[in-house]
């Protein structure tokens, strides 16, 4: 029986992108089920399929696995390629994945994911500059240490999936993550799985007011490629 992966809007949902792109790139079969953000708070509606009232959620038979990191770890126990094989690469990938899961709060809040628009951002706060500098440092550590083109070496793994939403953010807000980081972003955005996620995001016609307000607060929207 194939997994069912429950995600939300392609344009907004950074947490949904992580397991979706992981499973798509690694060829792990799943049924793709979208539950869109219909309101600023979707807790009650999402509680029908997720114990936290949030997406993503992975359904495996009678078992529900929640949280993007929980899903990644669950799949790592069952499928090759979720983590890199080398000990040093795996240690880096695990630490960087955990750091993304628990950190970069200013980047998340000030540069929310919106795949279909381009923004001329307001002046970065000191906290946002620190997050961007840390991204460049962390990505450079992996790319320089393991040779790329992915963060932990030649093969895509969970650490790339966890930073995949940031690749869209870098493009949306024109963030400077240094030459190595920029090369990784370009490589990620060219992946067929990422291009398919983007295609679906641009085709979405629904909008959710609070997400739209966040992008408007971040700066001046200079392009919007989404379907009307």
C-alpha positions as CSV (number, residue, x, y, z in Angstrom):
1,X,0.0,0.0,0.0
2,X,1.4,3.4,-1.0
3,X,1.7,6.2,1.5
4,X,-0.7,9.1,1.5
5,X,1.1,12.5,1.9
6,X,-1.2,15.3,3.0
7,X,0.1,18.8,2.2
8,X,-1.3,22.3,1.8
9,X,-1.0,25.1,-0.8
10,X,2.0,24.8,-3.1
11,X,2.6,28.5,-3.1
12,X,2.7,29.0,0.7
13,X,3.4,25.7,2.5
14,X,7.2,25.4,3.1
15,X,6.7,22.6,5.6
16,X,4.7,20.6,3.0
17,X,7.4,20.9,0.4
18,X,10.0,19.1,2.5
19,X,8.6,15.5,2.5
20,X,7.0,16.0,-0.9
21,X,10.2,16.9,-2.6
22,X,12.1,14.2,-0.7
23,X,9.7,11.4,-1.7
24,X,9.4,12.7,-5.3
25,X,13.2,12.9,-5.8
26,X,13.9,9.6,-4.2
27,X,11.0,7.9,-6.1
28,X,9.1,6.8,-2.9
29,X,5.5,6.2,-4.1
30,X,2.8,8.2,-2.5
31,X,-0.8,9.4,-3.0
32,X,-0.7,13.2,-3.2
33,X,-3.5,14.8,-1.2
34,X,-3.8,18.6,-0.8
35,X,-5.8,20.3,2.0
36,X,-5.5,24.0,1.3
37,X,-5.2,26.8,3.8
38,X,-8.8,28.0,3.7
39,X,-8.4,30.4,6.7
40,X,-5.7,32.1,8.8
41,X,-6.1,29.3,11.3
42,X,-7.0,25.8,10.0
43,X,-6.4,23.9,13.2
44,X,-9.9,22.4,13.7
45,X,-10.2,21.3,10.0
46,X,-6.7,19.8,9.9
47,X,-7.2,17.9,13.2
48,X,-9.4,15.5,11.3
49,X,-6.2,14.0,9.8
50,X,-3.3,15.4,11.8
51,X,-2.9,15.3,15.6
52,X,-1.2,18.7,15.6
53,X,-3.8,20.3,13.3
54,X,-1.0,21.1,10.9
55,X,0.5,19.8,7.7
56,X,2.3,17.8,6.5
57,X,1.0,14.4,7.6
58,X,2.0,11.0,6.2
59,X,-0.6,8.2,6.3
60,X,0.9,4.7,6.3
61,X,-2.0,2.2,6.6
62,X,-3.5,2.7,10.0
63,X,-0.5,4.9,11.2
64,X,-0.3,8.7,11.0
65,X,3.2,10.2,11.0
66,X,3.3,14.0,11.6
67,X,5.8,16.9,11.5
68,X,8.2,17.2,8.5
69,X,11.1,16.0,10.6
70,X,9.1,13.1,12.0
71,X,8.2,12.1,8.5
72,X,11.8,12.3,7.3
73,X,13.0,10.2,10.1
74,X,10.2,7.6,9.6
75,X,11.1,7.3,5.9
76,X,14.8,7.1,6.7
77,X,14.1,3.9,8.6
78,X,12.4,2.4,5.6
79,X,14.1,3.7,2.4
80,X,17.7,4.1,1.2
81,X,19.0,7.6,0.3
82,X,17.1,9.7,2.9
83,X,20.5,10.2,4.7
84,X,23.9,10.2,3.0
85,X,25.9,7.0,3.4
86,X,29.2,8.5,4.6
87,X,29.6,9.1,8.3
88,X,30.9,12.6,8.0
89,X,28.2,13.6,5.4
90,X,25.5,12.0,7.5
91,X,26.6,13.9,10.6
92,X,26.6,17.2,8.8
93,X,23.2,16.4,7.1
94,X,21.6,15.5,10.4
95,X,22.9,18.6,12.3
96,X,22.0,20.9,9.4
97,X,18.5,19.4,9.1
98,X,17.9,19.8,12.9
99,X,19.2,23.4,12.7
100,X,16.7,24.2,10.0
101,X,13.9,22.5,11.8
102,X,14.5,24.5,15.0
103,X,16.2,27.7,13.9
104,X,16.1,30.5,11.4
105,X,13.0,32.0,13.0
106,X,13.6,35.5,11.7
107,X,14.1,34.2,8.1
108,X,10.8,32.3,8.4
109,X,8.9,35.2,9.8
110,X,10.3,38.0,7.6
111,X,10.6,36.1,4.4
112,X,7.6,33.8,4.3
113,X,7.5,31.4,1.4
114,X,5.6,32.6,-1.7
115,X,6.7,30.7,-4.8
116,X,4.9,32.9,-7.3
117,X,6.0,36.4,-6.5
118,X,9.2,38.5,-6.5
119,X,9.8,41.1,-3.8
120,X,12.0,44.1,-3.3
121,X,12.4,43.6,0.4
122,X,12.6,46.3,3.1
123,X,16.0,46.8,4.7
124,X,17.0,43.6,6.5
125,X,17.0,43.7,10.3
126,X,20.1,42.7,12.2
127,X,18.5,39.3,13.1
128,X,17.6,38.6,9.5
129,X,21.2,39.5,8.4
130,X,22.5,37.0,11.0
131,X,20.2,34.2,9.6
132,X,21.3,34.9,6.0
133,X,24.9,34.9,7.0
134,X,24.5,31.6,8.9
135,X,22.8,30.1,5.8
136,X,25.8,31.1,3.6
137,X,28.2,29.6,6.2
138,X,26.3,26.4,6.8
139,X,25.7,25.7,3.1
140,X,29.3,26.6,2.3
141,X,30.5,24.1,4.9
142,X,28.6,21.3,3.2
143,X,29.3,22.3,-0.4
144,X,33.0,22.9,0.1
145,X,33.5,20.0,2.4
146,X,31.7,17.3,0.4
147,X,32.1,18.7,-3.2
148,X,28.4,19.3,-4.1
149,X,26.3,19.8,-6.0
150,X,24.0,18.9,-3.1
151,X,24.7,20.0,0.5
152,X,26.1,16.7,1.7
153,X,27.8,15.6,-1.5
154,X,26.8,14.2,-4.9
155,X,23.4,12.8,-4.0
156,X,20.2,14.6,-2.9
157,X,19.2,13.8,0.7
158,X,16.9,15.0,3.5
159,X,19.1,18.0,4.3
160,X,18.5,19.3,0.7
161,X,14.7,18.7,1.2
162,X,14.7,20.6,4.4
163,X,16.3,23.7,2.8
164,X,14.3,23.4,-0.4
165,X,11.8,26.1,0.8
166,X,14.7,28.4,1.4
167,X,15.8,28.0,-2.2
168,X,12.4,29.6,-3.2
169,X,12.8,32.3,-0.5
170,X,16.3,33.2,-1.8
171,X,14.8,33.8,-5.2
172,X,11.7,35.5,-4.1
173,X,13.5,38.1,-1.9
174,X,16.9,38.1,-3.8
175,X,18.8,37.1,-0.7
176,X,22.6,37.1,-0.9
177,X,23.8,33.7,0.3
178,X,27.2,33.8,-1.4
179,X,28.5,32.1,-4.5
180,X,28.4,28.5,-3.2
181,X,24.9,29.0,-1.8
182,X,23.6,30.7,-5.0
183,X,24.9,27.8,-7.0
184,X,23.1,25.3,-4.8
185,X,19.9,27.3,-5.1
186,X,20.1,27.3,-8.8
187,X,20.8,23.6,-8.9
188,X,17.8,22.9,-6.6
189,X,15.4,25.1,-8.5
190,X,16.3,23.2,-11.7
191,X,15.4,19.8,-10.3
192,X,12.3,18.3,-12.0
193,X,10.6,17.9,-8.7
194,X,11.1,21.5,-7.7
195,X,10.0,22.7,-11.1
196,X,6.8,20.6,-10.8
197,X,6.1,22.0,-7.3
198,X,6.6,25.5,-8.8
199,X,4.3,24.7,-11.8
200,X,1.5,23.6,-9.4
201,X,2.1,26.7,-7.2
202,X,1.8,29.1,-10.2
203,X,-1.4,27.4,-11.3
204,X,-3.2,27.9,-7.9
205,X,-5.9,30.5,-8.1
206,X,-6.9,30.7,-4.4
207,X,-5.4,33.2,-2.1
208,X,-5.3,33.3,1.7
209,X,-5.5,36.8,3.2
210,X,-3.0,36.4,6.1
211,X,-0.4,34.9,3.8
212,X,-0.8,37.6,1.3
213,X,-0.5,40.2,4.1
214,X,2.8,38.7,5.2
215,X,4.3,39.0,1.7
216,X,3.1,42.5,1.4
217,X,4.7,43.5,4.7
218,X,8.0,42.1,3.6
219,X,8.5,44.6,0.9
220,X,7.3,45.8,-2.5
221,X,6.0,43.1,-4.8
222,X,7.6,43.7,-8.2
223,X,6.3,40.6,-10.0
224,X,3.5,38.1,-9.6
225,X,3.5,35.1,-11.8
226,X,0.6,33.3,-10.3
227,X,-2.6,32.5,-12.2
228,X,-5.4,35.0,-11.7
